């Protein structure tokens, strides 16, 4: 992640590449000033750099690692009410450590809870939105608010950059039914 941040910061700086800098980067001697091979200073090709960094490397996962949703259980009917609209969800991990985002220690990662969505691309950072919840502080439980109806939940571990491990460490997708009403007393229902 630090390398990518440095590349981003470097891309934001006004830079020019001289023939000497290009030659040094390629391990050759710079052309003599005024020679026919000397090239004028030009900006680097941003498309070439982005293609090289387009496919981040995935962090290896321990062969026996797995994660699971400890509560609610698959098929669970969860009741909510205006006074208690939250659903507690807790997650577990075996044979893989749980560490905050930004931690680059082998055999560790952090949880992401996928709600009512399929798995995201496994070679990209997991999105961060209402259906892809990040637990980048290393949390192993949360409370979520879901409307009445049927919902799916699935955990997906990811490395310090929110990229799923290789192979992916994910839980079974579970289905829960939420019953009741989260509407506060006196509020208009739609």
C-alpha positions as CSV (number, residue, x, y, z in Angstrom):
1,X,0.0,0.0,0.0
2,X,2.9,2.4,0.8
3,X,4.3,1.8,-2.7
4,X,0.9,2.6,-4.3
5,X,0.6,5.7,-2.1
6,X,4.1,6.8,-3.2
7,X,3.1,6.3,-6.8
8,X,-0.1,8.3,-6.3
9,X,1.9,11.1,-4.6
10,X,4.5,11.0,-7.3
11,X,1.9,11.2,-10.0
12,X,0.5,14.4,-8.4
13,X,3.9,16.1,-8.4
14,X,4.9,18.1,-11.4
15,X,7.7,16.0,-12.8
16,X,9.7,15.7,-16.0
17,X,11.8,12.7,-17.1
18,X,15.1,13.5,-18.6
19,X,17.0,11.2,-20.9
20,X,19.5,10.7,-18.0
21,X,16.7,9.7,-15.6
22,X,15.2,7.2,-18.1
23,X,18.6,5.8,-18.9
24,X,19.3,5.4,-15.1
25,X,16.0,3.7,-14.6
26,X,16.8,1.3,-17.5
27,X,20.3,0.7,-16.3
28,X,22.0,2.3,-19.4
29,X,24.2,5.3,-19.8
30,X,22.6,8.6,-20.5
31,X,23.1,10.0,-24.0
32,X,25.5,12.9,-24.3
33,X,23.9,16.3,-24.4
34,X,23.3,17.5,-27.9
35,X,23.7,14.0,-29.4
36,X,21.3,12.7,-31.9
37,X,19.9,10.1,-29.4
38,X,19.2,12.7,-26.7
39,X,15.4,13.0,-26.3
40,X,13.7,16.1,-25.1
41,X,12.2,16.1,-21.6
42,X,8.7,14.5,-21.6
43,X,6.2,13.5,-19.0
44,X,5.8,9.8,-18.3
45,X,3.1,7.9,-19.9
46,X,0.4,7.5,-17.2
47,X,-1.3,4.7,-19.1
48,X,1.8,2.5,-18.9
49,X,2.1,3.0,-15.1
50,X,-1.6,2.3,-14.5
51,X,-1.4,-1.0,-16.5
52,X,1.6,-2.1,-14.5
53,X,-0.2,-1.5,-11.2
54,X,-3.7,-2.5,-12.5
55,X,-3.5,-6.0,-11.1
56,X,-2.5,-5.9,-7.4
57,X,-0.9,-9.1,-6.0
58,X,-3.2,-11.0,-3.7
59,X,-1.9,-12.1,-0.3
60,X,-1.6,-15.9,0.2
61,X,-4.1,-17.4,2.6
62,X,-3.3,-20.2,5.0
63,X,-4.5,-23.5,3.4
64,X,-6.7,-24.3,6.4
65,X,-8.1,-20.8,7.1
66,X,-11.8,-20.3,7.3
67,X,-14.3,-17.7,8.6
68,X,-17.9,-18.1,9.7
69,X,-20.9,-16.2,10.9
70,X,-21.5,-17.2,14.5
71,X,-24.8,-15.3,14.8
72,X,-27.4,-15.3,13.3
73,X,-27.5,-18.8,12.0
74,X,-28.5,-19.8,8.5
75,X,-32.3,-19.8,8.3
76,X,-32.7,-17.8,11.5
77,X,-35.8,-15.6,11.9
78,X,-34.7,-12.4,13.6
79,X,-37.3,-10.1,15.2
80,X,-36.9,-6.4,15.3
81,X,-39.0,-3.7,16.9
82,X,-39.1,0.1,17.0
83,X,-37.3,-0.1,20.4
84,X,-34.8,-2.7,19.2
85,X,-34.2,-2.3,15.4
86,X,-30.7,-3.6,15.4
87,X,-29.5,-7.1,14.6
88,X,-26.3,-8.4,16.2
89,X,-23.9,-10.2,13.9
90,X,-20.7,-11.8,15.2
91,X,-18.0,-13.5,13.1
92,X,-15.3,-16.0,13.8
93,X,-12.1,-17.0,12.1
94,X,-9.9,-20.1,12.4
95,X,-6.3,-20.5,11.4
96,X,-6.0,-16.9,10.3
97,X,-5.3,-13.9,12.4
98,X,-7.6,-10.8,12.6
99,X,-5.7,-7.6,12.3
100,X,-6.6,-4.0,11.4
101,X,-6.6,-2.7,7.8
102,X,-3.1,-1.6,6.8
103,X,-1.5,-4.5,8.6
104,X,0.8,-6.5,6.4
105,X,1.6,-9.5,8.5
106,X,1.4,-13.0,6.9
107,X,-1.7,-15.1,7.7
108,X,-3.8,-12.1,8.8
109,X,-6.7,-10.1,7.5
110,X,-9.8,-8.4,8.5
111,X,-13.5,-9.1,8.0
112,X,-15.9,-7.7,5.4
113,X,-19.6,-8.4,5.7
114,X,-21.5,-8.7,2.4
115,X,-25.2,-8.0,2.7
116,X,-27.6,-9.0,-0.1
117,X,-24.8,-9.0,-2.8
118,X,-22.8,-11.6,-4.7
119,X,-19.0,-11.8,-4.1
120,X,-17.1,-8.8,-5.5
121,X,-14.2,-9.3,-7.9
122,X,-11.6,-11.2,-5.9
123,X,-8.6,-9.4,-7.5
124,X,-9.7,-5.9,-6.5
125,X,-10.3,-4.0,-3.2
126,X,-13.7,-4.8,-1.8
127,X,-16.1,-1.9,-2.3
128,X,-17.1,0.1,0.8
129,X,-20.8,0.8,0.8
130,X,-24.0,-0.2,2.6
131,X,-23.8,-3.7,1.2
132,X,-20.0,-4.2,1.7
133,X,-19.2,-3.4,5.3
134,X,-15.6,-3.1,6.3
135,X,-14.3,-3.9,9.7
136,X,-10.8,-2.4,9.3
137,X,-10.2,-2.0,13.0
138,X,-10.2,-5.8,13.4
139,X,-13.8,-6.0,14.8
140,X,-15.4,-9.4,15.1
141,X,-19.0,-8.3,15.8
142,X,-21.4,-5.5,14.8
143,X,-25.0,-4.4,14.8
144,X,-26.8,-3.9,11.5
145,X,-30.2,-2.5,10.6
146,X,-32.1,-4.4,8.0
147,X,-35.7,-3.9,6.8
148,X,-38.2,-6.7,7.2
149,X,-37.7,-9.4,4.6
150,X,-35.2,-12.1,3.5
151,X,-31.5,-11.1,3.5
152,X,-28.2,-12.9,2.7
153,X,-25.0,-12.4,4.7
154,X,-21.5,-13.6,3.9
155,X,-18.1,-12.8,5.3
156,X,-15.0,-12.2,3.1
157,X,-11.6,-11.7,4.6
158,X,-9.1,-9.4,3.0
159,X,-5.6,-8.2,3.4
160,X,-4.4,-4.8,4.6
161,X,-5.4,-3.2,1.3
162,X,-8.9,-4.8,1.4
163,X,-8.1,-7.3,-1.4
164,X,-9.3,-10.8,-0.8
165,X,-6.7,-13.5,-0.1
166,X,-5.6,-16.1,-2.6
167,X,-7.5,-18.4,-2.3
168,X,-10.4,-16.4,-0.9
169,X,-11.2,-16.9,2.8
170,X,-15.0,-16.6,2.9
171,X,-17.9,-17.9,4.9
172,X,-20.9,-19.8,3.7
173,X,-23.6,-17.4,2.5
174,X,-26.5,-17.5,5.0
175,X,-30.1,-16.4,4.6
176,X,-32.0,-14.8,7.4
177,X,-35.6,-13.5,7.7
178,X,-36.2,-10.2,9.5
179,X,-39.6,-9.9,11.0
180,X,-41.3,-6.9,12.7
181,X,-41.1,-3.2,12.2
182,X,-38.2,-0.8,12.7
183,X,-40.6,2.2,12.4
184,X,-40.4,4.4,15.5
185,X,-43.8,4.9,17.3
186,X,-45.7,7.8,15.7
187,X,-43.6,7.8,12.5
188,X,-45.5,7.6,9.2
189,X,-45.1,4.2,7.4
190,X,-44.7,4.0,3.7
